[in-house]
Amino acid sequence: MEPLKSYSPSEISLHTTKKDCWLSIHGKVYDVTNFLEDHPGGDDVLLHASASGDASQAFDDVGHSSTAMSMMESYLIGSVEGYASGGSAASRPIAGPRRLQEQQPPSYSFFDYFLPLLVLGIATAAWYYLTFYSKAQAK
């Protein structure tokens, strides 16, 4: 396998039309021109991602299947010149949607418990009033 050709970001930005569409995802360059019509999200999604520069964030946010990720390899044409795969957000692994990786534990406040107890107390008081007090008044 021959080494990938390097493309500068400015060169990649020249390929943003329906007739010539390249995507930069995690430091790799993909020519998705022939895939535009077959993309499940429509060609506009890919064209917008292409025009925005680096499509890594948009790609991660969707949460593509393993089949989609393996299909990407057939469109791979090169790498992004000067791409640093350090600890930046753009270099995250493409294993799944970002929002799943960043979930925080839920936080509970006093009102999360107080409101249901208040409703229960009002319901109990209404039941008691309707069952015992109003019957006693009717006699």
N, C-alpha and C positions, 0 to 999 in steps of 0.2 A: 504494500500500500504506500503510495507516495505521500509526502507531507502536504498538509493543507496550505493553500495559498493564503497570504495575509492581505486583507483589504482595510483601507483606512475608513474611519467613520464618514468622512466626506465623500468617499467613493461609494459607500453603501447608500448614502442619502440620495444618490442620483437614481436609484432604482425603486421608485415608489408608485408606479402606474400599473394598470391592469395588464399591460403588455410586457412589463418587466418589474417584478416585485421581489425584493430581497428583505429578509428579516434578520436582525441581529438578536440572538438569544443566548445569554450566558457566554459571551465571547465567541460564539460560532455564528457563521453566516449561512443562511439558507435561501436558496432560490425557490420561492413558492409560487412562481408564475403559473405553472401547470396545475397547481392545487387550488387556485382561487375559487373556481366554480364548484369544487368538491368539498370545500371546507364546510362543516356542519353549521358554523356560526355565520356563514355568508362571506362574500369577498370583501365587504366593507370593513369587517373586523380586521382582516389581515392588512388591508390597505392603510387603515388608520394606525395600526401598530407599526407598519413600515415607515409611515411619515413621521411618527413620533420619535424615531431614533432607535433606542434600545427597547426591544419588546419583551425583555425578561420579566418585568413586573406584571405585565398584562398576561403573559403566558402562565406564570405561577398562580395568579389570582383565579384563573379559570379551573385549574385542577384537571389537567389532561390525563387520559387513561394511559396505561402502559403501551397499548397498541398505538396510540397517537405518538407517543415518544419514540417508539421503535420506527414508525413511519418517517419521522423527522430525518433519520439518518440518510434516507434516499434523496433528500433535498439538500444535504450538506454540501457546500461548495468551498468553504474556507473558514478562516478565523479572523477575528477583529484585531487589527494591528494595535499593539500596545495595551491589550486587555490584561488587567491585573486581576487574578482570581483570589484576592485576599479575603478579608472578613467582611466585605461590603455586602449590602443587601442584594446587590445584583449577582453576587456569586453564590447565593444559596443553592442547595441541590434542588433539582426539579422534581422532587418526589411527590409533591402534592400541593394543594392550595395553601397559600400563605396564611389565610385567616385561621386555618386549623392548627397551624404550628404556633400561633400567637395567642391561643385562648388562655384567658386568665381565670382563676377560680372565682366563682360568684361571691359577691359580698352581700351580707344580709344586714339590714338595719332594724332598729326597734319597731318601725312602722310595718315592716314585713310580717311581724308576728302580732302586732297590736290590732291592725285592721281586721283580720279574720276573727280575733277574739271579741272585738267590739261588735261585729255583725252577729256572732253567735250569742252574745249577751243580749242584744236587742231582740233577736228571734226568740230566745228563751223567755224574756220578759213579756213579749207579745203573746206567746203561747199561754203563759201563766195567766195573764190578764183575761184572755178570751175564754180560757177553760174554767177558771175558778171565780174570778172577781165579777165578771159580767153576768154569770149564772146566779151568783148570790144577789146581785142587784135586781135581777129579773123576778125573783120570788117575792 
